[in-house]
Amino acid sequence: MRSAPNHLHDAQALVIEGNPQSRAILVSQLRELGVGTVAQCSRLSDARRKLEVGCYDVVLCEQHFERESTSGQDLLDDLRRNQLLPFHTVFVMITAEASYAKVAEAAESALDAYLLKPHTGARLADRILQARARKRALQDIFSAIDAQDFERAAALCQVRFESRQDYWLYAARIGAELLLRGGRVAEAQTLYEAVIEAKTLPWARLGVARAQLDSGQPAKAVTTLESLIRDDDAYADAYDVMGRAQFELGNFENALSTYRMATSLTPASISRLLKHGMLAYYTGEKSEGVELLDRATRLGLDSKMFDAQALVLLAFARLDNNDQRGLQRTVEQLTRLRDRSHAPARPHRLLAIAESLLALQQQHTARALDDVRRLANSVLAPEFDLESACNLLALMSRLVMRSLPLQEADGAIDTLALRFCTSRAMTELLACAAAGGGDAPERIRAGHNQVLKITQEAMTLSLKGDPQGTVEQLLAAGERSGNAKLIESAHQVLQRYSERMSSYPALQERVEALRALYRSTAPPARLGEHTSGQTAPGGVSLSAGYKPPDAEGLLASTLQAA
């Protein structure tokens, strides 16, 4: 007997299956269930495009594809991580006996249901209807999230978890994710730990590590993750978070090894190829980085998951290899991304870097020097970010390699270092970007030391009983440099000693203005994760971040399905 009434007559479904006979069977079974519209495709790349522009209620996907390196699980992981599936979509993985264990593990995280071959139409119906029933049971939570009432959604999740109502573990996971994203890190960690106490689950242990990382405890996160990986060495999301923790500790070699493991587990994951490739590139493993970024580009250039910074790094590599044709192709690819972007500020910025490299390659040195000067003069502009800083440093290093002097270079590097050296990891990333540019890496590290010195000297005033002097000194340095660490340090001291400061209201106004101007509360930059709306590894895709396709995309999807 079916677990819920069949309300599929107005539903849209997508079948992703490489075998024509199996695909025909699945399409036929869905139509027998009364599904209103059924689209189909034989390749995962086609499926990704359909899912990016269309909206489906049910997706049936084969786990393994004979002539593709990508698996159905890889597709699902990337879609969820990049928030390309709405909550209401039921994603059913179909698998043979040999891969059952792998899919069963995946069921603990993002998968709605799995189906073991051979299967009957009745069993398929049961899986779909059960999943839809769960989504209906949690509709109040999903509705609150859609309305961006995250506090109410988190509270509803907590109530369901504590009262052990239907789907209480799933609700706990959503609730913890909401708390974590809302900055309530300690509460999120407490909820994850409560889940572990009730039933040890890998995603809950990973959640504890994410909470530790977000609360500024990367070393503790590494310890938690080491234990998790010992128990489950095939949990790819754990390697993602471990790599981030090692990166934030400044252990780039360890992070690179960790990303290698994640990529080996999911060789067709666009986001993992990007992270691995970018870190390899910046840490001097250029050939490895280029190969990975090339692969990510071939797999995902037209995907929303792709990060165009990969093309900029490839452009630098093409210049270094005197590959004019390859560099021209990269400029053309960035031009395409710029032209189709709805928010073109960043695509314009990245394309401008590639065009400067092409000018260098074609020996139009005056154009390249003018571009560098323009960028150097904008280092303190609020919109100038860490990515822009890395690209400027790399561009300057190419001028040095070609013996093209730039009088403003040293001053720009010093200003840039004072602004962006907020941690050891950020300092080393900038130094890596500047490699080959004479003494630029040493100047960047000297800038970091200067930031530390400014902080220490200001904090000495608090120890002497003058916390207001600490805040004023940190604020003055933050206003000069735009350094997020100095600004946030001023904010923390101000909050801690607010009752002892006569000028608290004025200082608070200055601090908040700086925090807003330089976005000092924003999460630290992560390689390969510049795309807005991406879900953190191990996280849950939340519907408030999901943007349905526009009417044109829906129309195209409907016509293709007909």
BELGIBEL-V312735 format. One record per residue. N is the residue number from 1. RES is the residue in one letter. PHI is phi in whole degrees, -180 to 180 (* if undefined). Layout:
# BELGIBEL-V312735
N:RES:PHI
N:RES:PHI
This chain:
# BELGIBEL-V312735
1:M:*
2:R:-72
3:S:-83
4:A:-155
5:P:-60
6:N:-89
7:H:-119
8:L:-101
9:H:-64
10:D:-105
11:A:-87
12:Q:-114
13:A:-126
14:L:-128
15:V:-108
16:I:-118
17:E:-153
18:G:-77
19:N:-85
20:P:-59
21:Q:-67
22:S:-63
23:R:-65
24:A:-64
25:I:-64
26:L:-64
27:V:-60
28:S:-64
29:Q:-64
30:L:-65
31:R:-68
32:E:-66
33:L:-76
34:G:95
35:V:-62
36:G:-66
37:T:-132
38:V:-125
39:A:-100
40:Q:-148
41:C:-156
42:S:-104
43:R:-125
44:L:-68
45:S:-64
46:D:-66
47:A:-63
48:R:-60
49:R:-64
50:K:-62
51:L:-73
52:E:-78
53:V:-110
54:G:-116
55:C:-124
56:Y:-120
57:D:-85
58:V:-135
59:V:-125
60:L:-107
61:C:-134
62:E:-69
63:Q:-74
64:H:-116
65:F:-122
66:E:-58
67:R:-104
68:E:-129
69:S:-78
70:T:-82
71:S:-109
72:G:-60
73:Q:-65
74:D:-59
75:L:-61
76:L:-61
77:D:-57
78:D:-69
79:L:-63
80:R:-68
81:R:-62
82:N:-101
83:Q:57
84:L:-103
85:L:-122
86:P:-73
87:F:-59
88:H:-74
89:T:-69
90:V:-95
91:F:-109
92:V:-110
93:M:-93
94:I:-112
95:T:-142
96:A:-86
97:E:-55
98:A:-62
99:S:-107
100:Y:-59
101:A:-61
102:K:-64
103:V:-72
104:A:-62
105:E:-65
106:A:-63
107:A:-64
108:E:-72
109:S:-113
110:A:-93
111:L:-79
112:D:-81
113:A:-163
114:Y:-131
115:L:-138
116:L:-95
117:K:-75
118:P:-76
119:H:-136
120:T:-101
121:G:-62
122:A:-66
123:R:-69
124:L:-60
125:A:-60
126:D:-62
127:R:-63
128:I:-65
129:L:-70
130:Q:-62
131:A:-64
132:R:-67
133:A:-65
134:R:-63
135:K:-67
136:R:-67
137:A:-62
138:L:-101
139:Q:-60
140:D:-64
141:I:-68
142:F:-64
143:S:-65
144:A:-65
145:I:-67
146:D:-58
147:A:-83
148:Q:60
149:D:-93
150:F:-70
151:E:-65
152:R:-65
153:A:-61
154:A:-64
155:A:-65
156:L:-62
157:C:-64
158:Q:-64
159:V:-64
160:R:-64
161:F:-65
162:E:-67
163:S:-91
164:R:54
165:Q:-72
166:D:-52
167:Y:63
168:W:-68
169:L:-71
170:Y:-64
171:A:-63
172:A:-62
173:R:-65
174:I:-64
175:G:-61
176:A:-65
177:E:-63
178:L:-63
179:L:-63
180:L:-65
181:R:-71
182:G:-84
183:G:83
184:R:-91
185:V:-65
186:A:-62
187:E:-67
188:A:-63
189:Q:-63
190:T:-61
191:L:-68
192:Y:-59
193:E:-68
194:A:-67
195:V:-64
196:I:-61
197:E:-65
198:A:-77
199:K:-164
200:T:-64
201:L:-128
202:P:-57
203:W:-66
204:A:-72
205:R:-66
206:L:-66
207:G:-62
208:V:-60
209:A:-63
210:R:-63
211:A:-65
212:Q:-62
213:L:-66
214:D:-69
215:S:-93
216:G:82
217:Q:-123
218:P:-63
219:A:-65
220:K:-65
221:A:-62
222:V:-61
223:T:-62
224:T:-61
225:L:-71
226:E:-59
227:S:-66
228:L:-63
229:I:-69
230:R:-60
231:D:-83
232:D:-147
233:D:-81
234:A:-112
235:Y:-87
236:A:-62
237:D:-61
238:A:-64
239:Y:-69
240:D:-58
241:V:-70
242:M:-60
243:G:-60
244:R:-65
245:A:-64
246:Q:-65
247:F:-61
248:E:-68
249:L:-81
250:G:84
251:N:-90
252:F:-65
253:E:-64
254:N:-65
255:A:-63
256:L:-64
257:S:-63
258:T:-66
259:Y:-64
260:R:-61
261:M:-65
262:A:-61
263:T:-69
264:S:-67
265:L:-75
266:T:-134
267:P:-66
268:A:-111
269:S:-78
270:I:-61
271:S:-64
272:R:-73
273:L:-61
274:L:-65
275:K:-62
276:H:-62
277:G:-64
278:M:-65
279:L:-67
280:A:-60
281:Y:-61
282:Y:-68
283:T:-88
284:G:99
285:E:-88
286:K:-61
287:S:-64
288:E:-64
289:G:-62
290:V:-64
291:E:-62
292:L:-70
293:L:-69
294:D:-61
295:R:-65
296:A:-61
297:T:-68
298:R:-63
299:L:-78
300:G:-133
301:L:-55
302:D:-94
303:S:-98
304:K:-67
305:M:-78
306:F:-77
307:D:-108
308:A:-65
309:Q:-60
310:A:-59
311:L:-68
312:V:-65
313:L:-64
314:L:-65
315:A:-64
316:F:-60
317:A:-65
318:R:-63
319:L:-63
320:D:-61
321:N:-92
322:N:54
323:D:-99
324:Q:-64
325:R:-64
326:G:-65
327:L:-66
328:Q:-62
329:R:-63
330:T:-65
331:V:-61
332:E:-64
333:Q:-66
334:L:-67
335:T:-64
336:R:-60
337:L:-65
338:R:-63
339:D:-68
340:R:-99
341:S:-82
342:H:-85
343:A:-130
344:P:-80
345:A:-58
346:R:-68
347:P:-56
348:H:-62
349:R:-62
350:L:-68
351:L:-63
352:A:-62
353:I:-63
354:A:-63
355:E:-67
356:S:-65
357:L:-66
358:L:-65
359:A:-62
360:L:-61
361:Q:-63
362:Q:-89
363:Q:65
364:H:-89
365:T:-66
366:A:-61
367:R:-63
368:A:-64
369:L:-64
370:D:-63
371:D:-62
372:V:-66
373:R:-61
374:R:-60
375:L:-66
376:A:-62
377:N:-77
378:S:-111
379:V:-60
380:L:-90
381:A:-67
382:P:-55
383:E:-78
384:F:-76
385:D:-112
386:L:-60
387:E:-59
388:S:-62
389:A:-63
390:C:-62
391:N:-68
392:L:-65
393:L:-62
394:A:-65
395:L:-67
396:M:-62
397:S:-64
398:R:-69
399:L:-66
400:V:-63
401:M:-61
402:R:-101
403:S:55
404:L:-108
405:P:-68
406:L:-132
407:Q:-59
408:E:-82
409:A:-60
410:D:-61
411:G:-63
412:A:-65
413:I:-64
414:D:-64
415:T:-64
416:L:-63
417:A:-64
418:L:-65
419:R:-81
420:F:-105
421:C:-81
422:T:-102
423:S:-161
424:R:-62
425:A:-63
426:M:-64
427:T:-63
428:E:-69
429:L:-63
430:L:-64
431:A:-64
432:C:-63
433:A:-64
434:A:-89
435:A:-56
436:G:91
437:G:-100
438:G:67
439:D:-93
440:A:-57
441:P:-58
442:E:-69
443:R:-66
444:I:-66
445:R:-65
446:A:-65
447:G:-63
448:H:-62
449:N:-61
450:Q:-67
451:V:-62
452:L:-62
453:K:-65
454:I:-59
455:T:-63
456:Q:-64
457:E:-64
458:A:-68
459:M:-66
460:T:-60
461:L:-64
462:S:-63
463:L:-65
464:K:-91
465:G:91
466:D:-125
467:P:-64
468:Q:-65
469:G:-63
470:T:-61
471:V:-62
472:E:-62
473:Q:-68
474:L:-66
475:L:-64
476:A:-60
477:A:-68
478:G:-66
479:E:-68
480:R:-72
481:S:-104
482:G:74
483:N:-74
484:A:-65
485:K:-65
486:L:-66
487:I:-64
488:E:-69
489:S:-64
490:A:-61
491:H:-61
492:Q:-65
493:V:-66
494:L:-61
495:Q:-68
496:R:-69
497:Y:-115
498:S:-56
499:E:-71
500:R:-100
501:M:-114
502:S:-71
503:S:-99
504:Y:-55
505:P:-58
506:A:-67
507:L:-66
508:Q:-61
509:E:-64
510:R:-64
511:V:-63
512:E:-66
513:A:-64
514:L:-68
515:R:-62
516:A:-71
517:L:-64
518:Y:-103
519:R:49
520:S:-72
521:T:-90
522:A:-65
523:P:-59
524:P:-62
525:A:-62
526:R:-127
527:L:-60
528:G:73
529:E:-128
530:H:-81
531:T:-62
532:S:-66
533:G:87
534:Q:-67
535:T:-85
536:A:-64
537:P:-53
538:G:85
539:G:-89
540:V:-114
541:S:-70
542:L:-105
543:S:-65
544:A:-66
545:G:-89
546:Y:-82
547:K:-113
548:P:-63
549:P:-64
550:D:-73
551:A:-60
552:E:-64
553:G:-65
554:L:-65
555:L:-64
556:A:-62
557:S:-63
558:T:-66
559:L:-66
560:Q:-67
561:A:-76
562:A:-67
